[in-house]
Amino acid sequence: MLIRAPWSTLPQRLTEPGVLAALRLSLLTASLATLLCLALGVPLAWVLARSGLPGLRFVRALVTVPLVLPPVVGGVALLLVFGRRGLVGSWLDATFGVSLPFTTAGVVLAEAFVAMPFLIISVEGALRAADARYEEAAATLGANRWTAFRRVTLPLIAPGVAAGAVLCWARALGEFGATITFAGNFPGRTQTMPLAVYLALEQDLDSAIVLSLVLLVVSVGILAALRDRWLTA
């Protein structure tokens, strides 16, 4: 891509409204998807690592399915669940008038679906490596389970949470298959950078290369910055 990039027209192509809109939307949806994954994934990782509930093997298998499932299949599954006639989507539409497919919220949901396993696996590994005796000591001093998790466990696993969040964000930023299937490809609303690359590839190879370079630079730059801040401490 560096060899074939149209360097002479690069500044002009980078300032096109479509490129900036797709980049802003990608950064926004990837960040929101990561926050959603943190809110849901950290508690689920704790359940998988620390609880003795039956059926955890099945739950763990469901959690890791998106790692091996073709993203397009994940998009179809999301449509069947959250579409207007889906298992949950029909209720959301009838009760609250909320429709997720082909919306920006649908992009966030699709990205979170494919990215969450990276967070859960990282956090579960960190929890299994953390010494549970610190939590037990906090409990003997009168701390309830939530206080022990917030004041003892979470600081211990913070590097694992940070690493999982970085991987989750990067995966969400590059998501394509589930997004285009569940949310479509509407400029300014659901067209993220990977979708813009796909559309440009059908019309103008040079534009596709420029968009790909932008996505590559943003991804590598932010990952490197976060690694220096959290993972090498």
N, C-alpha and C positions, 0 to 999 in steps of 0.2 A: 504493500500500500504506500509506503514511503517513496518507492521508486516511481510508481504510477500516479502519485498525487499531482493535481494541477496547481503547482505552487504559484504560478503567475496570477491566477484568478482566485486564489484561496481566500484572501481578505474579503473580496466581494461576495463569495459564496457563503462565508461564515456569518455575514451580517444579514442574510436573507431572513425575512420574518418567519418563514416556516422552520428554519433550522433553530432559531432562538426559542420559538414556541415549543418545539419538540424537546429541546434540551431542558427548558424550565419544567415541563411536565414530567420528564423522566426523573429529574432530581426530586421533585415534589412527591411523586407517587412512590418512588423507591424509599424515600425517607419515611413516609407515612406507613408503607408496608412494613418497614423495619420496626417502627413503634408498635404496630399491631402484633407483629411476631414476638416482640419482647413482652407485651402484655399477656399474650396467651401462651407463649412458648416456655418462658421461665417457670411458671407454676407447673406446667405439664412436665417439664424436665425434672422438677423436684419430685413429682409423683412417681415418675419412672425410676428415679434413682433411689428414693428414700422410703417409699411406701411399700407395704407388702400386700397390696390389693390383688385379688385374683384377676387373671386375664391381661396382665401387663405385657406379656409377649405379643398378644394380639394388638394391643394399643400401640406398642412400639413398631410393629409391622405396618400398621396404618400410617404412623407418623413418617416412616421412611419410604413409603410407596412413591411420593412425588420425586424422589431421587432417581428412580428407575422408570417411572411412568412417562411416556411421551407427553410433552406439555400440551399438545393438541387434545389428547385424551383427557387431560385434566381440565381443559377448557370446556369440553363437552360435559364432563361431570358437573362442573360449576353451573352450566346452563340448566342441567336437569334438576339441580338443587335450588338455585337462586333465580332461575328464569321466571317469567310471569306465570307460567304454568308448572313451575317446578315444585318440589316438595315443600320448600320453605318460601320460595319467591312468591307463590300464589297467595300465601298468608300475608306476607309483607305488603303485597300490592293491595289486597282486599282490606287489610286493617289500617295500614298507615299510608297507602298510596305511594309506596317506595318501590322503585324498579332499579335493580343494580346492573343488569346487562347493558352494554353500550354506553356506559357512563364513566366518569373519572373514578368514582368509588368502585366500579367494577374492575378498573385497572389495578387499583390498590389491592382488592381482594384476590385477583388472579396472581399478582406478584407475591403476595403473602403466602398463598397456597403453595407455590413452587419453592419459596425461599425458606419457609419455616423449618424444614428438617435440618438445614445447616445450623441454625441457632440451637435447636433442641439437642442435637447430637453433641455439639460443643459444650453446652451448659450441663448436660447429663454427665459427660466425661469429667468436667470440672467438679461436679458434686460428688462423684464416686471417688475422685482423688483427694477431696477435702477430708480432713480428719473430723469424724462425727463426734469425737470426745469434747470438742469445744462447744458444740451445741448442747451436749449433755451437761456440761459444766454450767452453761447459762441457765438451763432448766432447773438445776439444783439451787441456783441463786434466785429463783423466783420468776424468771423470764418465761412468758408464754411462747407458744410456737411461732407466732408472727414476729414477736420482738426478737427472738433468737435468730430467726431467718434474716430479719432486717439488719440487726446490729452485729451478728457474728457470721452467719453463712454467706450473706451477699458480699461483704468485703473479701472473704476468702476466695470466692469464685469470680470476682470482678474481672480478672484477666480472661477467663473463659467466656464470660458474658460478652466482653468487648470483642473477642475474636469471633464469636458467633454472630454478633451484630454486624461486624465488618463483612463476613462472608455472606450473610443474609442480604445486606444492602447491595453488595456487588451482584449477587444472583438476581435480585429484584430489578436492578438497573438494566441487566441484559436480557430480561425475560421477553419472549416473543410469542411462542405458540399458544399458551393459555390466554394471553392478552388479546391477540387478534381473534381468537375463537369466541371468547366470552365478552370482550368489550368492543371489538371492531377496530376500525382504523379511521377515525374521524379527526382531522386536523384541529388542534386547539383543545380537544376534549379527551380523546383517547389515543392519539397518535404519539407514542413515545419514540425515542431515538431509534431503537431496533426496527420499529414499524416504518419509520421514515426512511431508513436505509433500504428496507425491502421495496418500498414504493419507488424510491429513486433508482434502484437497480434496474427496474423495468423501463425507466425513461431516460436516465442519464447516468452513465457509469462514473463520470467524474464527480457528480454530486454524491453518489453513494460512497465513493472513496473518502470524500471530505467529511461526510457524516460519520463514517466508520472511524476516521482518525480522531474526530472530536470525542466520540464515545470511548475510544481507547485511551486518549490522554486524560480525560476526566476520571475514568476508572482507575488507571494506574496511579495517577497523582493522589487521589483521595485515599486509596488503599495504602500507598506508601506513607502518607502523612499520618494516618491512623495507626499504622504499624509502629512508626517511630514513637507515637504518643503512648500507646497502650501495651504493645506486645513485646517491647524490648526493655521495659522497665524492670 
